[in-house]
Amino acid sequence: MVKQGQKTAGTTDTVVTDDWSATKGIGLAAQPGIYADTYQGTLSWTLTDTPDK
């Protein structure tokens, strides 16, 4: 899980990167022997409105 929380009344945005660092956040695990270059990919978010336990 990247981030969880409650919507704050009167806001429309939630910042999920506010506490990311070199060791926390989305990372890329690459196979040994690949070349240094610029890589890109696609990230899909799934938002779910589900009740607590």
HTML snippet that shows the backbone in 3Dmol.js (N, CA, C, O; Angstrom):
<script src="https://3Dmol.org/build/3Dmol-min.js"></script>
<div id="view" style="width:600px;height:400px;position:relative"></div>
<script>
const pdb = `
ATOM      1  N   MET A   1       0.845  -1.165   0.000  1.00  0.00           N
ATOM      2  CA  MET A   1       0.000   0.000   0.000  1.00  0.00           C
ATOM      3  C   MET A   1       0.897   1.237   0.000  1.00  0.00           C
ATOM      4  O   MET A   1       1.871   1.309   0.750  1.00  0.00           O
ATOM      5  N   VAL A   2       0.568   2.186  -0.828  1.00  0.00           N
ATOM      6  CA  VAL A   2       1.336   3.423  -0.927  1.00  0.00           C
ATOM      7  C   VAL A   2       0.846   4.437   0.084  1.00  0.00           C
ATOM      8  O   VAL A   2       1.656   5.055   0.776  1.00  0.00           O
ATOM      9  N   LYS A   3      -0.448   4.622   0.186  1.00  0.00           N
ATOM     10  CA  LYS A   3      -0.994   5.648   1.079  1.00  0.00           C
ATOM     11  C   LYS A   3      -2.427   5.280   1.427  1.00  0.00           C
ATOM     12  O   LYS A   3      -3.148   4.715   0.604  1.00  0.00           O
ATOM     13  N   GLN A   4      -2.828   5.594   2.621  1.00  0.00           N
ATOM     14  CA  GLN A   4      -4.230   5.454   2.998  1.00  0.00           C
ATOM     15  C   GLN A   4      -4.590   6.612   3.902  1.00  0.00           C
ATOM     16  O   GLN A   4      -3.709   7.232   4.498  1.00  0.00           O
ATOM     17  N   GLY A   5      -5.862   6.910   4.010  1.00  0.00           N
ATOM     18  CA  GLY A   5      -6.287   8.001   4.874  1.00  0.00           C
ATOM     19  C   GLY A   5      -7.719   8.379   4.592  1.00  0.00           C
ATOM     20  O   GLY A   5      -8.421   7.708   3.835  1.00  0.00           O
ATOM     21  N   GLN A   6      -8.136   9.452   5.206  1.00  0.00           N
ATOM     22  CA  GLN A   6      -9.495   9.956   5.052  1.00  0.00           C
ATOM     23  C   GLN A   6      -9.467  11.275   4.278  1.00  0.00           C
ATOM     24  O   GLN A   6      -8.531  12.062   4.413  1.00  0.00           O
ATOM     25  N   LYS A   7     -10.495  11.506   3.474  1.00  0.00           N
ATOM     26  CA  LYS A   7     -10.603  12.762   2.749  1.00  0.00           C
ATOM     27  C   LYS A   7     -10.861  13.884   3.744  1.00  0.00           C
ATOM     28  O   LYS A   7     -11.683  13.750   4.651  1.00  0.00           O
ATOM     29  N   THR A   8     -10.153  14.983   3.563  1.00  0.00           N
ATOM     30  CA  THR A   8     -10.351  16.157   4.396  1.00  0.00           C
ATOM     31  C   THR A   8     -11.436  17.018   3.772  1.00  0.00           C
ATOM     32  O   THR A   8     -11.359  17.339   2.586  1.00  0.00           O
ATOM     33  N   ALA A   9     -12.432  17.393   4.536  1.00  0.00           N
ATOM     34  CA  ALA A   9     -13.538  18.200   4.027  1.00  0.00           C
ATOM     35  C   ALA A   9     -13.014  19.473   3.378  1.00  0.00           C
ATOM     36  O   ALA A   9     -12.128  20.134   3.921  1.00  0.00           O
ATOM     37  N   GLY A  10     -13.558  19.813   2.225  1.00  0.00           N
ATOM     38  CA  GLY A  10     -13.185  21.034   1.529  1.00  0.00           C
ATOM     39  C   GLY A  10     -11.960  20.887   0.632  1.00  0.00           C
ATOM     40  O   GLY A  10     -11.509  21.875   0.051  1.00  0.00           O
ATOM     41  N   THR A  11     -11.409  19.679   0.504  1.00  0.00           N
ATOM     42  CA  THR A  11     -10.247  19.476  -0.359  1.00  0.00           C
ATOM     43  C   THR A  11     -10.597  18.521  -1.494  1.00  0.00           C
ATOM     44  O   THR A  11     -11.549  17.746  -1.400  1.00  0.00           O
ATOM     45  N   THR A  12      -9.822  18.589  -2.554  1.00  0.00           N
ATOM     46  CA  THR A  12     -10.023  17.675  -3.678  1.00  0.00           C
ATOM     47  C   THR A  12      -8.780  16.848  -3.966  1.00  0.00           C
ATOM     48  O   THR A  12      -8.857  15.865  -4.703  1.00  0.00           O
ATOM     49  N   ASP A  13      -7.626  17.228  -3.396  1.00  0.00           N
ATOM     50  CA  ASP A  13      -6.373  16.538  -3.689  1.00  0.00           C
ATOM     51  C   ASP A  13      -5.814  15.863  -2.442  1.00  0.00           C
ATOM     52  O   ASP A  13      -5.990  16.352  -1.325  1.00  0.00           O
ATOM     53  N   THR A  14      -5.142  14.743  -2.644  1.00  0.00           N
ATOM     54  CA  THR A  14      -4.399  14.076  -1.592  1.00  0.00           C
ATOM     55  C   THR A  14      -2.983  13.860  -2.096  1.00  0.00           C
ATOM     56  O   THR A  14      -2.791  13.216  -3.128  1.00  0.00           O
ATOM     57  N   VAL A  15      -1.996  14.380  -1.399  1.00  0.00           N
ATOM     58  CA  VAL A  15      -0.605  14.235  -1.802  1.00  0.00           C
ATOM     59  C   VAL A  15      -0.078  12.913  -1.252  1.00  0.00           C
ATOM     60  O   VAL A  15      -0.017  12.720  -0.037  1.00  0.00           O
ATOM     61  N   VAL A  16       0.302  12.005  -2.148  1.00  0.00           N
ATOM     62  CA  VAL A  16       0.792  10.699  -1.696  1.00  0.00           C
ATOM     63  C   VAL A  16       2.310  10.654  -1.621  1.00  0.00           C
ATOM     64  O   VAL A  16       2.874   9.677  -1.129  1.00  0.00           O
ATOM     65  N   THR A  17       2.971  11.681  -2.094  1.00  0.00           N
ATOM     66  CA  THR A  17       4.433  11.679  -2.128  1.00  0.00           C
ATOM     67  C   THR A  17       5.059  12.534  -1.041  1.00  0.00           C
ATOM     68  O   THR A  17       6.273  12.742  -1.055  1.00  0.00           O
ATOM     69  N   ASP A  18       4.278  13.033  -0.109  1.00  0.00           N
ATOM     70  CA  ASP A  18       4.794  13.987   0.877  1.00  0.00           C
ATOM     71  C   ASP A  18       5.873  13.427   1.788  1.00  0.00           C
ATOM     72  O   ASP A  18       6.678  14.193   2.315  1.00  0.00           O
ATOM     73  N   ASP A  19       5.916  12.111   1.990  1.00  0.00           N
ATOM     74  CA  ASP A  19       6.946  11.547   2.863  1.00  0.00           C
ATOM     75  C   ASP A  19       7.814  10.506   2.160  1.00  0.00           C
ATOM     76  O   ASP A  19       8.436   9.678   2.825  1.00  0.00           O
ATOM     77  N   TRP A  20       7.867  10.534   0.819  1.00  0.00           N
ATOM     78  CA  TRP A  20       8.722   9.616   0.077  1.00  0.00           C
ATOM     79  C   TRP A  20      10.177  10.052   0.206  1.00  0.00           C
ATOM     80  O   TRP A  20      10.464  11.235   0.390  1.00  0.00           O
ATOM     81  N   SER A  21      11.079   9.104   0.109  1.00  0.00           N
ATOM     82  CA  SER A  21      12.510   9.371   0.192  1.00  0.00           C
ATOM     83  C   SER A  21      13.234   8.399  -0.734  1.00  0.00           C
ATOM     84  O   SER A  21      12.605   7.718  -1.543  1.00  0.00           O
ATOM     85  N   ALA A  22      14.539   8.340  -0.613  1.00  0.00           N
ATOM     86  CA  ALA A  22      15.317   7.419  -1.449  1.00  0.00           C
ATOM     87  C   ALA A  22      14.984   5.960  -1.158  1.00  0.00           C
ATOM     88  O   ALA A  22      15.246   5.092  -1.990  1.00  0.00           O
ATOM     89  N   THR A  23      14.411   5.679   0.007  1.00  0.00           N
ATOM     90  CA  THR A  23      14.096   4.302   0.370  1.00  0.00           C
ATOM     91  C   THR A  23      12.610   4.062   0.610  1.00  0.00           C
ATOM     92  O   THR A  23      12.224   2.969   1.025  1.00  0.00           O
ATOM     93  N   LYS A  24      11.771   5.060   0.357  1.00  0.00           N
ATOM     94  CA  LYS A  24      10.333   4.901   0.566  1.00  0.00           C
ATOM     95  C   LYS A  24       9.583   5.559  -0.584  1.00  0.00           C
ATOM     96  O   LYS A  24       9.785   6.738  -0.875  1.00  0.00           O
ATOM     97  N   GLY A  25       8.720   4.793  -1.229  1.00  0.00           N
ATOM     98  CA  GLY A  25       7.947   5.284  -2.365  1.00  0.00           C
ATOM     99  C   GLY A  25       7.896   4.214  -3.436  1.00  0.00           C
ATOM    100  O   GLY A  25       8.086   3.034  -3.141  1.00  0.00           O
ATOM    101  N   ILE A  26       7.645   4.605  -4.670  1.00  0.00           N
ATOM    102  CA  ILE A  26       7.607   3.671  -5.786  1.00  0.00           C
ATOM    103  C   ILE A  26       9.024   3.516  -6.315  1.00  0.00           C
ATOM    104  O   ILE A  26       9.719   4.507  -6.543  1.00  0.00           O
ATOM    105  N   GLY A  27       9.447   2.287  -6.508  1.00  0.00           N
ATOM    106  CA  GLY A  27      10.799   2.029  -6.998  1.00  0.00           C
ATOM    107  C   GLY A  27      10.783   1.098  -8.188  1.00  0.00           C
ATOM    108  O   GLY A  27       9.763   0.483  -8.500  1.00  0.00           O
ATOM    109  N   LEU A  28      11.918   0.998  -8.848  1.00  0.00           N
ATOM    110  CA  LEU A  28      12.074   0.104  -9.985  1.00  0.00           C
ATOM    111  C   LEU A  28      13.136  -0.924  -9.635  1.00  0.00           C
ATOM    112  O   LEU A  28      14.285  -0.570  -9.372  1.00  0.00           O
ATOM    113  N   ALA A  29      12.760  -2.185  -9.631  1.00  0.00           N
ATOM    114  CA  ALA A  29      13.713  -3.258  -9.413  1.00  0.00           C
ATOM    115  C   ALA A  29      14.138  -3.761 -10.789  1.00  0.00           C
ATOM    116  O   ALA A  29      13.333  -4.335 -11.523  1.00  0.00           O
ATOM    117  N   ALA A  30      15.404  -3.545 -11.135  1.00  0.00           N
ATOM    118  CA  ALA A  30      15.903  -3.897 -12.468  1.00  0.00           C
ATOM    119  C   ALA A  30      16.800  -5.126 -12.402  1.00  0.00           C
ATOM    120  O   ALA A  30      17.475  -5.369 -11.402  1.00  0.00           O
ATOM    121  N   GLN A  31      16.793  -5.880 -13.466  1.00  0.00           N
ATOM    122  CA  GLN A  31      17.631  -7.071 -13.569  1.00  0.00           C
ATOM    123  C   GLN A  31      19.095  -6.658 -13.751  1.00  0.00           C
ATOM    124  O   GLN A  31      19.366  -5.633 -14.377  1.00  0.00           O
ATOM    125  N   PRO A  32      20.034  -7.428 -13.221  1.00  0.00           N
ATOM    126  CA  PRO A  32      21.458  -7.132 -13.442  1.00  0.00           C
ATOM    127  C   PRO A  32      21.773  -7.151 -14.937  1.00  0.00           C
ATOM    128  O   PRO A  32      21.191  -7.934 -15.688  1.00  0.00           O
ATOM    129  N   GLY A  33      22.679  -6.302 -15.357  1.00  0.00           N
ATOM    130  CA  GLY A  33      23.109  -6.295 -16.746  1.00  0.00           C
ATOM    131  C   GLY A  33      22.332  -5.380 -17.671  1.00  0.00           C
ATOM    132  O   GLY A  33      22.642  -5.317 -18.861  1.00  0.00           O
ATOM    133  N   ILE A  34      21.319  -4.658 -17.161  1.00  0.00           N
ATOM    134  CA  ILE A  34      20.618  -3.724 -18.034  1.00  0.00           C
ATOM    135  C   ILE A  34      21.461  -2.465 -18.180  1.00  0.00           C
ATOM    136  O   ILE A  34      22.347  -2.206 -17.365  1.00  0.00           O
ATOM    137  N   TYR A  35      21.190  -1.700 -19.198  1.00  0.00           N
ATOM    138  CA  TYR A  35      21.955  -0.489 -19.479  1.00  0.00           C
ATOM    139  C   TYR A  35      21.344   0.716 -18.790  1.00  0.00           C
ATOM    140  O   TYR A  35      20.123   0.836 -18.683  1.00  0.00           O
ATOM    141  N   ALA A  36      22.218   1.615 -18.318  1.00  0.00           N
ATOM    142  CA  ALA A  36      21.740   2.875 -17.755  1.00  0.00           C
ATOM    143  C   ALA A  36      21.088   3.669 -18.880  1.00  0.00           C
ATOM    144  O   ALA A  36      21.693   3.866 -19.934  1.00  0.00           O
ATOM    145  N   ASP A  37      19.889   4.114 -18.667  1.00  0.00           N
ATOM    146  CA  ASP A  37      19.138   4.844 -19.682  1.00  0.00           C
ATOM    147  C   ASP A  37      17.923   5.455 -18.999  1.00  0.00           C
ATOM    148  O   ASP A  37      17.817   5.428 -17.773  1.00  0.00           O
ATOM    149  N   THR A  38      17.031   5.991 -19.769  1.00  0.00           N
ATOM    150  CA  THR A  38      15.771   6.505 -19.248  1.00  0.00           C
ATOM    151  C   THR A  38      14.692   5.480 -19.573  1.00  0.00           C
ATOM    152  O   THR A  38      14.527   5.079 -20.725  1.00  0.00           O
ATOM    153  N   TYR A  39      13.969   5.068 -18.557  1.00  0.00           N
ATOM    154  CA  TYR A  39      12.915   4.079 -18.725  1.00  0.00           C
ATOM    155  C   TYR A  39      11.590   4.682 -18.304  1.00  0.00           C
ATOM    156  O   TYR A  39      11.559   5.612 -17.498  1.00  0.00           O
ATOM    157  N   GLN A  40      10.513   4.174 -18.832  1.00  0.00           N
ATOM    158  CA  GLN A  40       9.195   4.647 -18.438  1.00  0.00           C
ATOM    159  C   GLN A  40       8.246   3.472 -18.361  1.00  0.00           C
ATOM    160  O   GLN A  40       8.503   2.400 -18.909  1.00  0.00           O
ATOM    161  N   GLY A  41       7.139   3.697 -17.665  1.00  0.00           N
ATOM    162  CA  GLY A  41       6.132   2.658 -17.514  1.00  0.00           C
ATOM    163  C   GLY A  41       4.791   3.296 -17.213  1.00  0.00           C
ATOM    164  O   GLY A  41       4.641   4.516 -17.272  1.00  0.00           O
ATOM    165  N   THR A  42       3.849   2.484 -16.899  1.00  0.00           N
ATOM    166  CA  THR A  42       2.504   2.950 -16.592  1.00  0.00           C
ATOM    167  C   THR A  42       2.126   2.484 -15.199  1.00  0.00           C
ATOM    168  O   THR A  42       2.358   1.333 -14.828  1.00  0.00           O
ATOM    169  N   LEU A  43       1.547   3.385 -14.441  1.00  0.00           N
ATOM    170  CA  LEU A  43       1.080   3.064 -13.101  1.00  0.00           C
ATOM    171  C   LEU A  43      -0.424   3.295 -13.073  1.00  0.00           C
ATOM    172  O   LEU A  43      -0.897   4.379 -13.414  1.00  0.00           O
ATOM    173  N   SER A  44      -1.166   2.288 -12.670  1.00  0.00           N
ATOM    174  CA  SER A  44      -2.624   2.391 -12.592  1.00  0.00           C
ATOM    175  C   SER A  44      -3.058   2.425 -11.141  1.00  0.00           C
ATOM    176  O   SER A  44      -2.653   1.566 -10.358  1.00  0.00           O
ATOM    177  N   TRP A  45      -3.870   3.395 -10.769  1.00  0.00           N
ATOM    178  CA  TRP A  45      -4.395   3.517  -9.413  1.00  0.00           C
ATOM    179  C   TRP A  45      -5.809   2.960  -9.397  1.00  0.00           C
ATOM    180  O   TRP A  45      -6.577   3.198 -10.329  1.00  0.00           O
ATOM    181  N   THR A  46      -6.155   2.237  -8.372  1.00  0.00           N
ATOM    182  CA  THR A  46      -7.516   1.761  -8.173  1.00  0.00           C
ATOM    183  C   THR A  46      -8.023   2.356  -6.867  1.00  0.00           C
ATOM    184  O   THR A  46      -7.503   2.050  -5.794  1.00  0.00           O
ATOM    185  N   LEU A  47      -9.021   3.191  -6.961  1.00  0.00           N
ATOM    186  CA  LEU A  47      -9.603   3.804  -5.776  1.00  0.00           C
ATOM    187  C   LEU A  47     -10.854   3.029  -5.391  1.00  0.00           C
ATOM    188  O   LEU A  47     -11.682   2.714  -6.245  1.00  0.00           O
ATOM    189  N   THR A  48     -10.986   2.729  -4.141  1.00  0.00           N
ATOM    190  CA  THR A  48     -12.108   1.921  -3.678  1.00  0.00           C
ATOM    191  C   THR A  48     -12.757   2.595  -2.478  1.00  0.00           C
ATOM    192  O   THR A  48     -12.078   2.985  -1.529  1.00  0.00           O
ATOM    193  N   ASP A  49     -14.063   2.725  -2.529  1.00  0.00           N
ATOM    194  CA  ASP A  49     -14.820   3.262  -1.414  1.00  0.00           C
ATOM    195  C   ASP A  49     -15.416   2.066  -0.677  1.00  0.00           C
ATOM    196  O   ASP A  49     -16.508   1.602  -1.005  1.00  0.00           O
ATOM    197  N   THR A  50     -14.691   1.578   0.315  1.00  0.00           N
ATOM    198  CA  THR A  50     -15.124   0.383   1.034  1.00  0.00           C
ATOM    199  C   THR A  50     -15.281   0.685   2.515  1.00  0.00           C
ATOM    200  O   THR A  50     -14.597   1.561   3.044  1.00  0.00           O
ATOM    201  N   PRO A  51     -16.160  -0.018   3.180  1.00  0.00           N
ATOM    202  CA  PRO A  51     -16.322   0.219   4.624  1.00  0.00           C
ATOM    203  C   PRO A  51     -15.135  -0.330   5.408  1.00  0.00           C
ATOM    204  O   PRO A  51     -14.471  -1.272   4.976  1.00  0.00           O
ATOM    205  N   ASP A  52     -14.882   0.272   6.561  1.00  0.00           N
ATOM    206  CA  ASP A  52     -13.864  -0.270   7.470  1.00  0.00           C
ATOM    207  C   ASP A  52     -14.343  -1.618   7.969  1.00  0.00           C
ATOM    208  O   ASP A  52     -15.530  -1.928   7.870  1.00  0.00           O
ATOM    209  N   LYS A  53     -13.464  -2.403   8.490  1.00  0.00           N
ATOM    210  CA  LYS A  53     -13.738  -3.746   9.000  1.00  0.00           C
ATOM    211  C   LYS A  53     -15.119  -3.930   9.411  1.00  0.00           C
ATOM    212  O   LYS A  53     -15.490  -5.015   9.861  1.00  0.00           O
TER     213      LYS A  53
END
`;
const viewer = $3Dmol.createViewer("view");
viewer.addModel(pdb, "pdb");
viewer.setStyle({}, {cartoon: {color: "spectrum"}});
viewer.zoomTo();
viewer.render();
</script>
